[in-house]
């Protein structure tokens, strides 16, 4: 259904890709492996459609060990992170998480991430695989420069001490998603153990070790993300597959992850989000707290909000059956080019071509008809309201 070329998401490999702690398990299960963000990852095991439907109707498990895990710790961690991220870290109680952005000085998106407050003065940042090293270097640079609310351009030391470490190589993770997640959680951790609330994280004992379970996900279904030390990865993966077999669990790859997230209009870093785009243009201003007095990129975002963005990211659905939209296809309205597709696929749930595109703000109206140029021919589409897929 999907072209593998489109699933590589603009990744070019100049060195041998890294392998996650679960790589041999993927091969054993017959996964088709592809290079992605510097890693060798499963794109599918059986079929993208089958794995997609397992997540929508039962439960699926994804390897997310390639994603970066950064720890910011110290008395000044919360205050300092609030100068680096768009969302308000100060609102997080211990055990809670929030979606946020790491921006450059132009307000462009270096990365989108989830930050969890895992202790009074300790935070876990789960970042995109392709951006891990860049994020770590960016944060280290500003920490060494002493960026604080009192020194927005740098200084000798931070207002209160903290340090950042990259634990990515020592930890792995899985995302388990689907409407039967509560049943699987109880099968793994015990019938009397409560599933964490949405957007929270907690530690649980599992077969002699401790794992962290976050109630988050990227598919639009209920689910958890579980983080563990790399040596425990195979044990947890296989236990999840064994306990989940009566629930219809399927190991799922990058292909299903992409179709699932696109139906929900969740953006993909490197395609829908980039250093040339800011969160307001991407329609994600909800995760930007402009009431904070200072964070990198704030002034640019404030100007964008006051003037209005030149372009907006909008979801669309094709009006006719035919070839699905793909990234970089041109968008037209009445013969005039008004934008470009950033993500596109054939939706397994809707059985229609769907996508997202940046288009001129004046043309970014729900219900407006646009045309997508596919292989030199224009096909009609409709700008839709988020999300494209709605649970019945």
C-alpha positions in Angstrom: 0.0 0.0 0.0 2.8 2.4 0.9 5.9 3.1 -1.0 8.9 2.4 1.1 10.6 5.4 -0.4 8.0 7.6 1.2 8.5 5.9 4.6 12.1 6.9 4.9 11.0 10.5 5.5 13.9 12.3 3.9 16.5 10.3 5.8 19.9 9.7 4.1 22.4 7.4 5.6 26.1 8.1 5.3 27.2 5.6 8.0 25.8 2.2 9.1 22.6 2.7 11.0 22.4 1.9 14.7 20.4 -1.0 16.0 17.9 -0.9 18.9 18.1 -3.5 21.7 15.1 -5.1 20.0 16.6 -5.3 16.5 17.2 -9.1 16.6 13.6 -9.6 17.7 12.3 -7.7 14.8 14.3 -9.8 12.4 13.1 -13.0 14.1 9.5 -11.9 13.6 10.1 -11.3 9.9 10.0 -7.5 9.9 11.1 -5.5 6.8 13.9 -3.4 8.2 14.8 0.1 6.8 17.2 2.9 7.8 15.4 5.7 9.6 16.9 8.6 11.5 20.2 6.9 11.8 18.7 3.6 13.0 17.7 0.3 11.4 14.0 0.1 12.2 11.0 -2.2 11.2 8.7 -0.6 8.7 6.3 -3.5 8.7 6.0 -7.1 9.9 2.9 -8.4 7.9 1.2 -5.4 6.3 0.8 -1.8 7.2 -3.0 -2.0 6.9 -3.1 -5.1 9.2 -0.9 -3.4 11.8 -2.9 -0.2 11.6 -6.2 -1.9 12.1 -4.8 -3.9 15.1 -4.0 -0.6 16.8 -7.4 0.9 16.0 -9.4 -2.2 17.1 -7.2 -4.1 19.6 -3.6 -3.3 20.5 -0.3 -2.9 18.8 3.3 -2.6 20.1 6.0 -0.3 18.5 9.7 -0.2 19.3 10.6 3.4 20.2 14.1 2.7 21.5 15.5 4.9 18.8 14.0 8.0 20.4 16.3 10.1 22.6 16.0 10.3 26.4 17.6 13.3 28.0 17.6 14.0 31.8 17.7 17.5 33.2 18.4 17.5 36.9 19.1 20.0 39.6 17.6 22.8 41.8 17.3 25.1 38.8 16.1 22.5 36.3 12.4 23.7 36.1 13.3 27.4 35.8 16.0 26.8 33.2 13.8 24.4 31.1 11.1 27.1 31.1 13.6 29.4 29.2 14.3 26.6 26.6 10.8 25.2 25.9 7.6 26.7 24.7 5.1 25.1 27.1 5.1 26.1 30.8 7.1 23.5 32.7 6.2 25.3 35.9 2.7 23.8 35.6 4.0 20.2 35.9 3.5 18.4 39.1 5.8 15.4 39.8 4.6 12.5 37.6 3.1 14.6 34.9 4.1 15.3 31.3 3.4 17.8 28.5 4.0 18.2 24.8 6.4 21.1 24.0 8.8 22.6 21.4 12.5 23.3 21.4 13.0 26.4 19.1 15.8 28.3 17.5 16.2 32.1 17.8 14.0 32.5 14.7 11.1 30.6 16.3 11.7 27.6 14.1 11.1 24.1 15.5 14.3 22.3 16.3 12.3 19.5 17.8 8.9 18.6 19.3 9.1 16.5 22.4 7.4 15.4 25.6 8.8 16.5 28.9 8.0 14.6 32.1 8.7 15.8 35.6 9.9 12.5 37.2 11.1 14.0 40.6 11.0 17.3 42.4 13.9 18.6 40.4 14.4 16.0 37.7 12.9 16.0 34.2 12.9 13.4 31.4 12.8 14.8 27.8 11.7 12.2 25.2 12.9 13.6 21.9 12.9 12.6 18.2 15.6 10.1 17.1 16.9 12.2 14.3 17.3 15.2 16.6 18.7 13.7 19.8 22.3 14.7 19.3 21.3 18.2 18.0 18.9 18.7 20.9 21.5 17.6 23.5 24.2 19.9 22.0 21.8 22.9 21.8 20.7 22.4 25.4 24.3 21.9 26.6 25.4 25.1 24.8 22.8 27.2 26.4 23.3 25.7 29.8 27.1 26.5 29.6 26.3 30.0 28.5 24.2 30.4 31.6 20.9 31.2 29.9 18.3 32.2 32.5 15.4 34.6 32.7 17.8 37.3 33.9 20.3 36.6 31.2 18.4 35.9 28.0 21.5 36.3 25.9 23.9 34.4 28.0 25.9 35.0 31.1 28.4 33.5 33.6 26.2 31.0 35.3 22.6 29.9 35.6 20.2 31.4 38.1 20.1 28.0 39.8 22.3 24.9 39.1 21.2 22.0 36.9 22.8 19.5 34.6 21.8 17.6 31.5 22.7 14.0 30.6 22.0 11.9 27.6 20.9 8.4 28.7 19.6 7.3 25.3 22.2 4.6 24.7 21.4 2.9 28.0 17.6 2.9 27.7 15.0 1.6 25.4 11.2 1.9 25.1 8.0 0.6 23.5 4.7 2.3 22.7 1.7 0.0 23.3 -1.4 1.5 21.7 -5.0 0.5 21.2 -8.5 0.3 22.9 -7.4 -2.9 24.8 -4.4 -1.3 26.5 -6.0 -1.5 30.0 -6.4 -5.2 29.7 -2.8 -5.7 28.6 -1.5 -3.3 31.3 -3.2 -5.4 34.0 -1.9 -8.6 32.5 1.6 -7.2 32.6 1.6 -5.5 36.0 -1.3 -7.0 38.0 -5.0 -6.8 38.1 -4.9 -4.5 41.2 -2.5 -2.0 39.7 -4.0 1.2 38.4 -3.2 2.4 34.9 -1.6 5.9 35.1 -3.8 8.9 34.3 -3.5 10.6 30.9 -0.2 12.6 30.4 1.3 11.1 33.5 4.3 8.9 34.2 5.0 6.4 37.1 7.4 3.6 37.9 6.3 0.0 38.2 8.0 -3.2 39.2 8.2 -5.8 36.4 9.9 -9.2 36.8 12.6 -8.0 39.1 13.3 -4.6 37.5 11.7 -1.2 37.4 10.1 0.4 34.3 8.6 3.8 33.7 5.1 3.9 32.2 3.7 7.0 30.6 0.1 7.3 29.5 0.8 9.0 26.2 1.0 8.1 22.5 1.0 9.1 18.9 -1.8 7.2 17.3 -5.1 8.7 18.6 -5.8 5.6 20.6 -5.4 5.1 24.3 -2.0 3.8 25.1 1.2 3.8 27.1 4.9 4.3 26.5 7.2 2.2 28.6 10.8 3.1 29.2 13.4 0.6 30.6 17.1 -0.1 30.7 18.4 -1.6 27.4 19.2 -5.0 28.9 15.5 -5.4 29.9 14.1 -4.6 26.4 13.8 -8.1 25.0 12.2 -9.4 28.3 9.5 -6.7 28.3 8.9 -6.9 24.5 8.3 -10.7 24.6 6.2 -10.5 27.7 4.0 -7.9 26.0 3.5 -10.1 22.9 2.8 -13.2 25.0 0.3 -11.5 27.4 -1.2 -9.6 24.5 -1.8 -12.6 22.3 -5.4 -13.2 23.6 -6.1 -9.5 23.0 -5.0 -9.6 19.3 -1.7 -7.7 19.8 0.5 -7.2 16.7 4.0 -5.8 16.5 3.8 -2.7 14.4 6.3 -0.7 12.4 7.0 2.8 11.1 4.4 2.4 8.3 1.5 1.9 10.6 2.8 4.6 12.9 2.7 7.0 10.0 -0.8 6.2 8.8 -2.2 6.3 12.3 -0.6 9.6 13.3 -1.6 11.2 9.9 -5.3 10.3 10.4 -5.1 12.2 13.7 -3.2 15.1 12.1 -0.3 14.6 14.4 2.8 16.3 12.9 6.0 14.5 11.9 9.3 16.3 12.7 11.3 16.7 9.5 8.2 16.8 7.4 5.4 18.9 8.9 7.7 20.5 11.5 11.1 22.0 10.7 13.5 24.8 11.7 11.9 26.9 9.0 8.4 26.6 10.5 7.1 27.8 13.9 4.4 26.2 16.1 1.8 28.9 15.3 2.2 28.2 11.6 1.8 24.5 12.4 -1.5 25.2 14.2 0.1 24.1 17.5 0.0 27.4 19.4 -1.9 25.6 22.3 1.5 24.3 23.3 3.1 27.7 23.5 2.8 29.8 26.6 3.4 33.4 25.5 2.6 34.6 29.1 6.0 33.3 30.1 8.4 36.3 30.1 11.2 34.7 28.3 12.0 31.6 26.2 14.0 31.2 23.0 11.9 32.2 20.0 9.2 34.0 22.1 9.5 37.4 20.4 9.2 35.8 16.9 6.1 33.8 18.0 4.5 36.8 19.6 5.0 38.7 16.3 3.5 35.8 14.3 0.5 35.7 16.6 -0.1 39.4 16.4 0.3 39.7 12.6 -1.0 36.2 11.7 1.1 33.5 10.0 1.7 33.8 6.2 0.9 30.1 5.8 -0.9 27.5 7.9 -0.6 23.7 8.2 -4.0 22.2 7.2 -5.3 18.7 6.9 -7.1 17.6 3.7 -8.9 14.7 2.2 -9.0 13.7 -1.5 -12.4 13.9 -3.1 -11.9 11.1 -5.5 -10.3 7.6 -5.4 -7.0 7.6 -7.0 -3.3 7.9 -6.2 -2.6 9.1 -2.7 -0.9 12.5 -2.0 2.8 12.5 -1.1 5.2 15.0 0.5 6.3 17.9 -1.8 3.3 17.7 -4.1 2.1 21.2 -5.1 -1.3 22.5 -3.8 -3.4 24.7 -6.1 -6.7 26.7 -5.8 -8.4 27.8 -9.0 -5.2 27.3 -10.9 -3.0 29.3 -8.5 -0.3 27.5 -6.5 -1.0 28.2 -2.8 1.2 25.7 -1.0 2.8 22.3 -0.7 2.0 18.9 0.8 4.1 17.9 3.8 2.6 14.5 4.6 0.3 12.2 2.6 -1.0 8.6 2.5 -3.9 6.4 1.8 -5.9 6.2 5.1 -6.6 2.6 6.1 -9.5 3.7 8.4 -11.1 6.1 5.9 -10.1 4.4 2.6 -9.3 7.9 1.2 -6.2 9.7 0.3 -5.4 12.2 3.2 -2.6 14.5 4.0 -1.4 17.8 5.5 0.0 20.8 3.6 1.1 24.3 4.3 -1.1 26.7 2.3 -1.6 30.5 2.2 -3.5 31.6 5.4 -6.1 33.4 3.3 -6.9 30.0 1.6 -6.7 27.9 4.7 -10.5 27.6 5.3 -12.3 24.4 6.4 -14.4 23.2 3.6 -12.4 24.9 0.9 -11.7 22.9 -2.3 -8.1 22.6 -3.3 -6.2 20.6 -5.9 -3.2 18.4 -5.4 -0.8 17.9 -8.3 0.0 14.3 -8.6 2.3 13.2 -11.4 1.5 16.2 -13.5 -2.3 15.9 -13.0 -4.4 17.8 -10.5 -6.9 16.0 -8.3 -9.5 17.7 -6.1 -9.4 17.7 -2.3 -11.1 19.3 0.6 -9.6 21.1 3.6 -10.9 19.3 6.6 -11.2 19.9 10.4 -8.9 18.0 12.7 -8.8 15.1 13.2 -9.4 13.4 9.9 -10.3 10.2 11.7 -12.9 10.3 14.4 -13.6 7.3 16.7 -17.2 6.0 16.3 
